[in-house]
Amino acid sequence: MKEMIITLARALVDRPDLVSVNEVGGFNTMIIELSVAKQDLGKIIGKQGRTISAMRTLINAASAKEKKRTLLELMDDTINIGVERGPQ
């Protein structure tokens, strides 16, 4: 499944070299963390979240065969969210 997400994401973004996928597995649940370049987040999300929703649907269909629950999370590497700026 990791390879499928990498292939889909690289086909959608402008910076395919910055696509990374991390799998965090549990007994019945697997979490797939997808990281892309900041400027490519909108391309992965799509209009009204349709692209990421379609990717999640594909992952769920593929994981149903293994009788596991799989979650696809889009990771945001922005570190300055909610931090106040100093005087400008």
Secondary structure by P-SEA (a helix, b strand, c coil): caaaaaaaaaacccccccbbbbbbbcccbbbbbbbcccccccccccccaaaaaaaaaaaaaaaccccbbbbbbbcccccccccccccc
